[in-house]
Structure formats: C-alpha cells, structure tokens
C-alpha cells in the first residue's frame, strides 16, 4: 500500500555527535531520507559541526532552516534530531518557534548522558589525558568534515562533551525547558509556543540471546560495552543514552529493542526482527501529516 507522508512542512533530519550528511556514496540518513521521500515528504539534511556545544550547533541549524524556508517557500519546518541533534533542534525551536512546526527527539540525551559523565570524570580539565583526547577527537572531527565537504564548520570536542553531561544539559534545560517532563520518566507538554514536541528511543535487551544475529554486529557490541557505565539507568539505556533521559513531549515509546545506532538504521537495524527503524520515521511523518504539520 502506498504510504502518504506528504507533510505540510518540510522535514529536516539533524545529526548528532560525529554526524554528517554524506561521505562519498554513504549517507548517514540515506534509508530514512529515501523512505520519507518515497512517501511524499520533502526532506533535507543540514550539516552541523560534528563536535561542538548545543548552542553553537543550534545557531548553525537556524541559519540552514532559514535557507530551507527561503528555498521551499514554506513558513515552518518539522525538525527530527538524532542523539545530540535533539538538543540542537530544541534550541532552534526555543529561539525561533515561529519557524518550527514540530520537534522530534530520537534517542536524544534530553537530561544528559551518563556515558558523557563518565568520560568527563576520566578527563580532568587541564590534565594531559584531556589535552590528548581533545586533540585526537578534534582531528577526527576535522577529518570527517573534510570527507563530508563540511570543512567550514568549527569543531570543539571538549565543548561537545561538556554539553552532553547531565550538568551541561541541566544548564541547557534551565534556558530551554520546552517539552520537558515535570517528573522523571514522565511525559512533557506536547504543544509549547505553537511547537509540537515528540520523542522515541530504544533500550538494549537484558538477555543477549534475544539479540540473535544482531549480537554479532560490531556497532551493537560497542553500544553494549558502553552500557556498563550507566548507574542511574543500568538496564534501561541504549548504550549511550538512558531511557528516561530521552523523554520529551509526547513519548511515542522509549523501550524499542534497539541500541543507539539502530535508530539511525545502521547495519544492526537491518537484521533486527520485529522492528523496522526506517518505518518509525515514516510512521512519524504520517503522524505529523495527520496533525496538520
């Protein structure tokens, strides 16, 4: 049956930390963008700094939103942000709500990441490990920017790390609380300042035998290894973000059996039974269309 995701406003897919639009023939959102377009949606992928703080990336996004509005003639856009991209789109909606119809957080650290907390504690400010890590990560980010033809965006690895900790996101949330739950693990207001807020995310299965072939995927193994550093949500995380930390606005679901990279439709998602990560985006676009967005 033909899907209809012809939303009223264009959709922008916003990447997170170390993200990009395209490197060679590989597109980060390729399957998602193509599925949305096949269903009738107008889709764009902004290029933000691969590593930087939420406000800087949010300002970059605002400039690109303006270009999309000018190019399409639309009055607003629907923003879907993966991981740190969720914080960039929240910033844009808070600063320029008249230009944003909806904000959708996918695996977003909306209350910070315990993994970022662990890394921040391991890298003491001003000490050699932090300096080395900053140099290596910035070089890697610059390399990604070069490959993706995004060399003009600034990179700041430590600023990115600090902005993803629970303390850093806490400070961000004080300035931009739109859509946040009032209680831990709850839902937030769906409509704030004319912008609708949604979220979804996944968690790792506690029984690795349930993963079947997915357990052999190196990206999944990486996420499962990182999940050991979660204390507040030890069995309720996707390897990089805690389940309840991801909640924003109307929570569509926060316990899909997916790791952090599955929600980008990485190889792990291609062999996962029962859940099609790409279809979640199409379903959501249909949801936005039904809401007149």
C-alpha positions, 0 to 999 in steps of 0.5 A: 500500500502506498504510504502518504507522508506528504507533510505540510512542512518540510522535514529536516533530519539533524545529526548528532555527535560525529554526524554528517550528511554524506561521505562519498556514496554513504549517507548517514540518513540515506534509508530514512531520507529515501523512505520519507521521500518515497512517501511524499515528504520533502526532506533535507539534511543540514550539516552541523559541526560534528563536535561542538556545544548545543548552542553553537550547533543550534545557531548553525541549524537556524541559519540552514532552516532559514535557507530551507524556508527561503528555498521551499517557500514554506513558513515552518519546518518539522525538525527530527534530531538524532542523539545530540541533534535533539538538543540542537533542534530544541534550541532552534525551536526555543529561539525561533518557534515561529519557524518550527512546526514540530520537534522530534527527539530520537534517542536524544540525551534530553537530561544528559548522558551518563556515558558523557559523565563518565568520560568527563570524570576520566578527563580532568580539565587541564590534565594531559589525558584531556589535552590528548583526547581533545586533540585526537577527537578534534582531528577526527572531527576535522577529518570527517568534515573534510570527507563530508565537504563540511570543512567550514564548520568549527569543531570543539570536542571538549565543548561537545562533551561538556554539553552532553553531561547531565550538568551541561544539559541541566544548564541547557534545560534551565534556558530551554525547558520546552517539552520537558517532563515535570517528573522523571520518566514522565511525559512533557507538554506536547504543544509549547509556543505553537511547537509540537514536541515528540520523542522515541528511543530504544533500550538494549535487551537484558538477555543477549540471546534475544539479540540473535544475529544482531549480537554479532554486529560490531556497532551493537557490541560497542553500544553494549560495552558502553552500557556498563557505565550507566548507574542511574539507568543500568538496564534501561539505556541504549548504550549511550543514552538512558531511557528516561533521559530521552523523554520529551513531549509526547513519548511515542515509546522509549523501550524499542529493542534497539541500541543507539545506532539502530535508530539511525538504521545502521547495519544492526537495524537491518537484521533486527526482527520485529522492528523496522527503524526506517518505518518509525520515521515514516510512521512519524511523518504520517503522524505529523501529516495527520496533525496538520504539520 
